[in-house]
Amino acid sequence: MIDEEPVINIIAYPVPEYSQTVSETKVVVEEIEEYCGPKSMCLFVALLIIFPPVALFVPCCPCDYRKKKVQIEEPEFC
């Protein structure tokens, strides 16, 4: 067996200019949002035909999901 030394890779990142401030940093987070869309409407119509009182609860718990981007201007650091 040959004993080899581990390879160390050094990656250089550009240093930010002094005029840059933390307040210029923007963080974009993707959240999943529930909404009443086509699936919820189909379920509402089906339940309206089968058992109408239960159909009134469909808007309380929607079945459709979509991605929502939330932009935070100033992140809080600990």
MMTF fields as JSON, N, C-alpha, C and O atoms, coordinates in Angstrom:
{
  "mmtfVersion": "1.0.0",
  "mmtfProducer": "UNKNOWN",
  "numBonds": 311,
  "numAtoms": 312,
  "numGroups": 78,
  "numChains": 1,
  "numModels": 1,
  "chainsPerModel": [1],
  "groupsPerChain": [78],
  "chainIdList": ["A"],
  "bondAtomList": [4, 2, 8, 6, 12, 10, 16, 14, 20, 18, 24, 22, 28, 26, 32, 30, 36, 34, 40, 38, 44, 42, 48, 46, 52, 50, 56, 54, 60, 58, 64, 62, 68, 66, 72, 70, 76, 74, 80, 78, 84, 82, 88, 86, 92, 90, 96, 94, 100, 98, 104, 102, 108, 106, 112, 110, 116, 114, 120, 118, 124, 122, 128, 126, 132, 130, 136, 134, 140, 138, 144, 142, 148, 146, 152, 150, 156, 154, 160, 158, 164, 162, 168, 166, 172, 170, 176, 174, 180, 178, 184, 182, 188, 186, 192, 190, 196, 194, 200, 198, 204, 202, 208, 206, 212, 210, 216, 214, 220, 218, 224, 222, 228, 226, 232, 230, 236, 234, 240, 238, 244, 242, 248, 246, 252, 250, 256, 254, 260, 258, 264, 262, 268, 266, 272, 270, 276, 274, 280, 278, 284, 282, 288, 286, 292, 290, 296, 294, 300, 298, 304, 302, 308, 306],
  "bondOrderList": [1, 1, 1, 1, 1, 1, 1, 1, 1, 1, 1, 1, 1, 1, 1, 1, 1, 1, 1, 1, 1, 1, 1, 1, 1, 1, 1, 1, 1, 1, 1, 1, 1, 1, 1, 1, 1, 1, 1, 1, 1, 1, 1, 1, 1, 1, 1, 1, 1, 1, 1, 1, 1, 1, 1, 1, 1, 1, 1, 1, 1, 1, 1, 1, 1, 1, 1, 1, 1, 1, 1, 1, 1, 1, 1, 1, 1],
  "groupList": [{"groupName": "MET", "atomNameList": ["N", "CA", "C", "O"], "elementList": ["N", "C", "C", "O"], "formalChargeList": [0, 0, 0, 0], "bondAtomList": [1, 0, 2, 1, 3, 2], "bondOrderList": [1, 1, 2], "singleLetterCode": "M", "chemCompType": "L-PEPTIDE LINKING"}, {"groupName": "ILE", "atomNameList": ["N", "CA", "C", "O"], "elementList": ["N", "C", "C", "O"], "formalChargeList": [0, 0, 0, 0], "bondAtomList": [1, 0, 2, 1, 3, 2], "bondOrderList": [1, 1, 2], "singleLetterCode": "I", "chemCompType": "L-PEPTIDE LINKING"}, {"groupName": "ASP", "atomNameList": ["N", "CA", "C", "O"], "elementList": ["N", "C", "C", "O"], "formalChargeList": [0, 0, 0, 0], "bondAtomList": [1, 0, 2, 1, 3, 2], "bondOrderList": [1, 1, 2], "singleLetterCode": "D", "chemCompType": "L-PEPTIDE LINKING"}, {"groupName": "GLU", "atomNameList": ["N", "CA", "C", "O"], "elementList": ["N", "C", "C", "O"], "formalChargeList": [0, 0, 0, 0], "bondAtomList": [1, 0, 2, 1, 3, 2], "bondOrderList": [1, 1, 2], "singleLetterCode": "E", "chemCompType": "L-PEPTIDE LINKING"}, {"groupName": "PRO", "atomNameList": ["N", "CA", "C", "O"], "elementList": ["N", "C", "C", "O"], "formalChargeList": [0, 0, 0, 0], "bondAtomList": [1, 0, 2, 1, 3, 2], "bondOrderList": [1, 1, 2], "singleLetterCode": "P", "chemCompType": "L-PEPTIDE LINKING"}, {"groupName": "VAL", "atomNameList": ["N", "CA", "C", "O"], "elementList": ["N", "C", "C", "O"], "formalChargeList": [0, 0, 0, 0], "bondAtomList": [1, 0, 2, 1, 3, 2], "bondOrderList": [1, 1, 2], "singleLetterCode": "V", "chemCompType": "L-PEPTIDE LINKING"}, {"groupName": "ASN", "atomNameList": ["N", "CA", "C", "O"], "elementList": ["N", "C", "C", "O"], "formalChargeList": [0, 0, 0, 0], "bondAtomList": [1, 0, 2, 1, 3, 2], "bondOrderList": [1, 1, 2], "singleLetterCode": "N", "chemCompType": "L-PEPTIDE LINKING"}, {"groupName": "ALA", "atomNameList": ["N", "CA", "C", "O"], "elementList": ["N", "C", "C", "O"], "formalChargeList": [0, 0, 0, 0], "bondAtomList": [1, 0, 2, 1, 3, 2], "bondOrderList": [1, 1, 2], "singleLetterCode": "A", "chemCompType": "L-PEPTIDE LINKING"}, {"groupName": "TYR", "atomNameList": ["N", "CA", "C", "O"], "elementList": ["N", "C", "C", "O"], "formalChargeList": [0, 0, 0, 0], "bondAtomList": [1, 0, 2, 1, 3, 2], "bondOrderList": [1, 1, 2], "singleLetterCode": "Y", "chemCompType": "L-PEPTIDE LINKING"}, {"groupName": "SER", "atomNameList": ["N", "CA", "C", "O"], "elementList": ["N", "C", "C", "O"], "formalChargeList": [0, 0, 0, 0], "bondAtomList": [1, 0, 2, 1, 3, 2], "bondOrderList": [1, 1, 2], "singleLetterCode": "S", "chemCompType": "L-PEPTIDE LINKING"}, {"groupName": "GLN", "atomNameList": ["N", "CA", "C", "O"], "elementList": ["N", "C", "C", "O"], "formalChargeList": [0, 0, 0, 0], "bondAtomList": [1, 0, 2, 1, 3, 2], "bondOrderList": [1, 1, 2], "singleLetterCode": "Q", "chemCompType": "L-PEPTIDE LINKING"}, {"groupName": "THR", "atomNameList": ["N", "CA", "C", "O"], "elementList": ["N", "C", "C", "O"], "formalChargeList": [0, 0, 0, 0], "bondAtomList": [1, 0, 2, 1, 3, 2], "bondOrderList": [1, 1, 2], "singleLetterCode": "T", "chemCompType": "L-PEPTIDE LINKING"}, {"groupName": "LYS", "atomNameList": ["N", "CA", "C", "O"], "elementList": ["N", "C", "C", "O"], "formalChargeList": [0, 0, 0, 0], "bondAtomList": [1, 0, 2, 1, 3, 2], "bondOrderList": [1, 1, 2], "singleLetterCode": "K", "chemCompType": "L-PEPTIDE LINKING"}, {"groupName": "CYS", "atomNameList": ["N", "CA", "C", "O"], "elementList": ["N", "C", "C", "O"], "formalChargeList": [0, 0, 0, 0], "bondAtomList": [1, 0, 2, 1, 3, 2], "bondOrderList": [1, 1, 2], "singleLetterCode": "C", "chemCompType": "L-PEPTIDE LINKING"}, {"groupName": "GLY", "atomNameList": ["N", "CA", "C", "O"], "elementList": ["N", "C", "C", "O"], "formalChargeList": [0, 0, 0, 0], "bondAtomList": [1, 0, 2, 1, 3, 2], "bondOrderList": [1, 1, 2], "singleLetterCode": "G", "chemCompType": "PEPTIDE LINKING"}, {"groupName": "LEU", "atomNameList": ["N", "CA", "C", "O"], "elementList": ["N", "C", "C", "O"], "formalChargeList": [0, 0, 0, 0], "bondAtomList": [1, 0, 2, 1, 3, 2], "bondOrderList": [1, 1, 2], "singleLetterCode": "L", "chemCompType": "L-PEPTIDE LINKING"}, {"groupName": "PHE", "atomNameList": ["N", "CA", "C", "O"], "elementList": ["N", "C", "C", "O"], "formalChargeList": [0, 0, 0, 0], "bondAtomList": [1, 0, 2, 1, 3, 2], "bondOrderList": [1, 1, 2], "singleLetterCode": "F", "chemCompType": "L-PEPTIDE LINKING"}, {"groupName": "ARG", "atomNameList": ["N", "CA", "C", "O"], "elementList": ["N", "C", "C", "O"], "formalChargeList": [0, 0, 0, 0], "bondAtomList": [1, 0, 2, 1, 3, 2], "bondOrderList": [1, 1, 2], "singleLetterCode": "R", "chemCompType": "L-PEPTIDE LINKING"}],
  "groupTypeList": [0, 1, 2, 3, 3, 4, 5, 1, 6, 1, 1, 7, 8, 4, 5, 4, 3, 8, 9, 10, 11, 5, 9, 3, 11, 12, 5, 5, 5, 3, 3, 1, 3, 3, 8, 13, 14, 4, 12, 9, 0, 13, 15, 16, 5, 7, 15, 15, 1, 1, 16, 4, 4, 5, 7, 15, 16, 5, 4, 13, 13, 4, 13, 2, 8, 17, 12, 12, 12, 5, 10, 1, 3, 3, 4, 3, 16, 13],
  "groupIdList": [1, 2, 3, 4, 5, 6, 7, 8, 9, 10, 11, 12, 13, 14, 15, 16, 17, 18, 19, 20, 21, 22, 23, 24, 25, 26, 27, 28, 29, 30, 31, 32, 33, 34, 35, 36, 37, 38, 39, 40, 41, 42, 43, 44, 45, 46, 47, 48, 49, 50, 51, 52, 53, 54, 55, 56, 57, 58, 59, 60, 61, 62, 63, 64, 65, 66, 67, 68, 69, 70, 71, 72, 73, 74, 75, 76, 77, 78],
  "secStructList": [7, 7, 7, 7, 7, 7, 7, 7, 7, 7, 7, 7, 7, 7, 7, 7, 7, 6, 6, 7, 7, 4, 4, 4, 7, 7, 3, 3, 3, 3, 3, 3, 3, 3, 3, 7, 7, 2, 2, 2, 2, 2, 2, 2, 2, 2, 2, 2, 2, 2, 7, 2, 2, 2, 2, 6, 6, 4, 4, 4, 1, 7, 7, 3, 3, 3, 3, 3, 3, 3, 3, 3, 1, 1, 7, 7, 7, 7],
  "xCoordList": [0.822, 0.0, 0.87, 1.922, 0.398, 1.119, 0.358, -0.839, 1.069, 0.427, 0.476, 1.546, -0.712, -0.788, -1.278, -2.081, -0.786, -1.236, -2.569, -2.772, -3.46, -4.728, -4.522, -3.649, -5.335, -5.245, -6.12, -7.285, -5.57, -6.311, -6.54, -5.591, -7.816, -8.155, -8.476, -9.282, -7.847, -8.097, -8.87, -8.424, -10.035, -10.87, -10.868, -11.191, -10.502, -10.453, -11.743, -12.18, -12.35, -13.558, -13.201, -12.304, -13.912, -13.61, -14.007, -15.048, -13.18, -13.426, -14.373, -14.127, -15.46, -16.378, -15.729, -14.845, -16.181, -15.638, -16.117, -17.101, -15.419, -15.777, -17.086, -17.725, -17.491, -18.727, -19.971, -21.081, -19.79, -20.918, -21.34, -20.499, -22.654, -23.147, -24.049, -24.455, -24.361, -25.205, -26.635, -27.346, -27.073, -28.447, -28.728, -29.891, -27.687, -27.875, -28.158, -28.546, -27.972, -28.171, -29.661, -30.429, -30.062, -31.458, -31.531, -30.737, -32.464, -32.654, -34.014, -35.027, -34.035, -35.28, -35.554, -34.719, -36.727, -37.106, -38.351, -39.289, -38.364, -39.543, -40.377, -39.894, -41.633, -42.556, -43.645, -43.922, -44.259, -45.376, -46.656, -46.864, -47.513, -48.745, -49.944, -49.991, -50.905, -52.131, -53.146, -53.239, -53.914, -54.951, -56.068, -55.881, -57.226, -58.375, -58.252, -58.507, -57.868, -57.683, -58.582, -59.655, -58.158, -58.995, -59.293, -60.408, -58.327, -58.58, -59.617, -60.519, -59.481, -60.426, -61.829, -62.816, -61.915, -63.23, -63.897, -65.109, -63.123, -63.681, -64.187, -65.253, -63.427, -63.848, -65.105, -65.999, -65.178, -66.349, -67.596, -68.646, -67.491, -68.644, -69.066, -70.26, -68.103, -68.427, -69.128, -70.124, -68.61, -69.241, -70.579, -71.469, -70.728, -71.996, -73.1, -74.252, -72.742, -73.712, -73.992, -75.144, -72.93, -73.075, -73.633, -74.631, -72.997, -73.4, -73.143, -72.061, -74.132, -73.949, -73.405, -72.593, -73.784, -73.229, -71.709, -71.055, -71.15, -69.702, -68.956, -67.806, -69.593, -68.952, -68.593, -67.692, -69.269, -68.972, -67.624, -67.103, -67.048, -65.768, -64.562, -63.424, -64.785, -63.674, -62.807, -61.584, -63.35, -62.475, -61.624, -60.615, -62.008, -61.224, -59.916, -58.954, -59.868, -58.646, -58.418, -58.778, -57.821, -57.611, -56.651, -55.775, -56.827, -56.038, -54.891, -54.021, -54.869, -53.877, -52.699, -52.862, -51.51, -50.289, -49.563, -49.618, -48.879, -48.021, -46.846, -46.916, -45.766, -44.587, -44.779, -45.258, -44.398, -44.516, -43.142, -42.551, -42.632, -41.325, -41.506, -42.295, -40.767, -40.806, -39.424, -38.416, -39.378, -38.111, -37.947, -38.81, -36.855, -36.542, -35.415, -34.348, -35.651, -34.656, -33.434, -32.299, -33.661, -32.552, -32.622, -33.462, -31.768, -31.788, -31.252, -30.366, -31.801, -31.361, -30.351, -30.625, -29.212, -28.175, -28.095, -28.326, -27.773, -27.669, -26.374, -26.112],
  "yCoordList": [-1.18, 0.0, 1.247, 1.308, 2.216, 3.49, 4.496, 4.714, 5.105, 6.143, 7.462, 7.996, 7.97, 9.249, 10.327, 10.071, 11.517, 12.641, 13.141, 13.079, 13.624, 14.134, 15.392, 16.212, 15.521, 16.675, 17.782, 17.551, 18.967, 20.113, 21.085, 21.578, 21.352, 22.322, 23.656, 23.724, 24.692, 26.037, 26.807, 26.944, 27.306, 28.062, 29.51, 29.807, 30.401, 31.824, 32.496, 32.362, 33.217, 33.978, 35.457, 35.918, 36.207, 37.638, 38.351, 38.06, 39.26, 40.017, 41.166, 41.897, 41.346, 42.445, 43.798, 43.936, 44.784, 46.134, 46.704, 46.235, 47.708, 48.303, 49.086, 49.313, 49.5, 50.276, 49.397, 49.91, 48.089, 47.171, 47.07, 46.953, 47.118, 47.009, 45.794, 45.209, 45.419, 44.262, 44.546, 43.616, 45.795, 46.134, 45.896, 45.827, 45.771, 45.501, 44.016, 43.655, 43.172, 41.747, 41.431, 41.901, 40.637, 40.228, 38.711, 38.022, 38.207, 36.775, 36.426, 37.026, 35.449, 35.011, 33.584, 32.695, 33.375, 32.076, 31.6, 32.373, 30.348, 29.778, 29.039, 28.138, 29.438, 28.779, 28.096, 28.491, 27.081, 26.398, 26.97, 26.967, 27.464, 28.116, 27.269, 26.756, 27.122, 26.408, 27.413, 28.531, 27.016, 27.881, 27.04, 25.855, 27.647, 26.956, 27.055, 28.108, 25.976, 25.931, 24.893, 24.597, 24.329, 23.376, 22.086, 21.571, 21.559, 20.336, 20.587, 19.776, 21.699, 22.03, 22.258, 21.85, 22.911, 23.166, 21.858, 21.7, 20.935, 19.639, 18.867, 18.253, 18.899, 18.246, 18.91, 18.226, 20.232, 20.96, 20.561, 20.321, 20.489, 20.123, 18.678, 18.396, 17.765, 16.358, 16.213, 15.499, 16.889, 16.809, 17.544, 17.178, 18.575, 19.295, 18.396, 18.496, 17.513, 16.576, 15.427, 15.039, 14.885, 13.715, 14.084, 13.512, 15.031, 15.393, 16.895, 17.281, 17.745, 19.204, 19.851, 20.767, 19.45, 20.151, 20.029, 20.954, 18.905, 18.712, 19.583, 19.953, 19.908, 20.711, 22.112, 22.747, 22.587, 23.916, 23.99, 25.083, 22.828, 22.799, 22.71, 22.784, 22.554, 22.444, 23.703, 23.562, 24.922, 26.107, 26.218, 26.924, 25.544, 25.601, 24.82, 25.144, 23.798, 23.012, 22.774, 21.718, 23.754, 23.628, 22.502, 22.143, 21.952, 20.801, 21.188, 20.36, 22.414, 22.825, 23.54, 24.223, 23.368, 23.969, 24.68, 24.25, 25.777, 26.48, 27.098, 27.336, 27.351, 27.959, 29.467, 30.086, 30.036, 31.471, 31.981, 31.469, 32.984, 33.541, 34.702, 35.617, 34.643, 35.684, 36.326, 35.632, 37.649, 38.348, 39.087, 39.874, 38.835, 39.47, 40.463, 40.088, 41.72, 42.761, 42.676, 42.668, 42.614, 42.6, 41.332, 41.239, 40.362, 39.149, 39.447, 40.283, 38.755, 38.91, 37.821, 36.633, 38.227, 37.282, 37.188, 38.168, 36.023, 35.83, 36.385, 36.314],
  "zCoordList": [0.0, 0.0, 0.0, 0.636, -0.722, -0.784, 0.069, -0.122, 1.012, 1.834, 1.08, 0.788, 0.774, 0.056, 1.01, 1.907, 0.799, 1.6, 1.028, -0.185, 1.857, 1.35, 0.51, 0.792, -0.512, -1.393, -0.824, -0.499, -0.705, -0.184, -1.336, -1.947, -1.624, -2.663, -2.0, -1.073, -2.48, -1.955, -3.022, -4.161, -2.626, -3.555, -3.091, -1.941, -3.993, -3.655, -4.076, -5.219, -3.151, -3.439, -3.508, -2.802, -4.369, -4.441, -3.137, -2.547, -2.718, -1.497, -1.828, -2.787, -1.054, -1.352, -1.104, -0.259, -1.851, -1.682, -0.356, 0.216, 0.12, 1.408, 1.334, 2.361, 0.134, 0.001, 0.134, 0.28, 0.086, 0.203, 1.666, 2.557, 1.904, 3.266, 3.391, 2.387, 4.615, 4.868, 4.419, 4.039, 4.451, 4.087, 2.604, 2.206, 1.782, 0.359, 0.093, -1.018, 1.079, 0.921, 0.874, 1.713, -0.105, -0.235, -0.186, -0.826, 0.56, 0.688, 0.088, 0.447, -0.831, -1.443, -0.976, -1.146, -0.387, 0.149, -0.592, -0.791, -0.997, -1.649, -0.612, 0.073, -0.513, 0.398, -0.408, -1.54, 0.165, -0.486, 0.097, 1.31, -0.797, -0.392, -0.803, -1.921, 0.093, -0.224, -0.755, -0.249, -1.781, -2.322, -2.911, -3.184, -3.105, -3.702, -5.221, -5.805, -5.84, -7.285, -7.92, -7.393, -9.054, -9.779, -9.006, -9.087, -8.267, -7.495, -6.403, -6.192, -5.726, -4.659, -5.214, -4.603, -6.373, -6.975, -7.435, -7.288, -7.982, -8.389, -7.168, -7.218, -6.083, -4.85, -4.294, -3.796, -4.376, -3.904, -4.681, -4.085, -6.017, -6.853, -6.567, -6.463, -6.438, -6.168, -4.819, -4.708, -3.801, -2.482, -2.453, -1.685, -3.28, -3.347, -3.883, -3.461, -4.82, -5.382, -4.409, -4.216, -3.795, -2.925, -1.551, -1.114, -0.873, 0.492, 0.692, 1.136, 0.368, 0.337, 1.613, 1.488, 2.822, 3.997, 4.129, 4.61, 3.711, 3.813, 2.803, 3.038, 1.691, 0.65, 1.151, 0.603, 2.161, 2.696, 3.41, 3.634, 3.771, 4.469, 3.532, 3.996, 2.224, 1.275, 1.257, 1.22, 1.28, 1.302, 2.575, 2.575, 3.637, 4.882, 4.787, 5.483, 3.938, 3.765, 2.265, 1.746, 1.567, 0.122, -0.236, 0.55, -1.428, -1.888, -2.825, -3.094, -3.323, -4.314, -3.647, -2.637, -4.236, -3.721, -4.847, -6.0, -4.511, -5.466, -4.711, -3.505, -5.449, -4.844, -4.789, -5.739, -3.669, -3.459, -3.044, -2.093, -3.75, -3.418, -2.443, -2.679, -1.359, -0.349, -0.315, -0.178, -0.44, -0.449, 0.867, 1.255, 1.543, 2.817, 2.563, 2.076, 2.891, 2.625, 3.543, 3.066, 4.847, 5.794, 6.635, 7.53, 6.373, 7.2, 8.597, 8.776, 9.566, 10.951, 11.285, 11.119, 11.745, 12.108, 13.621, 14.329, 14.101, 15.559, 16.082, 17.283]
}
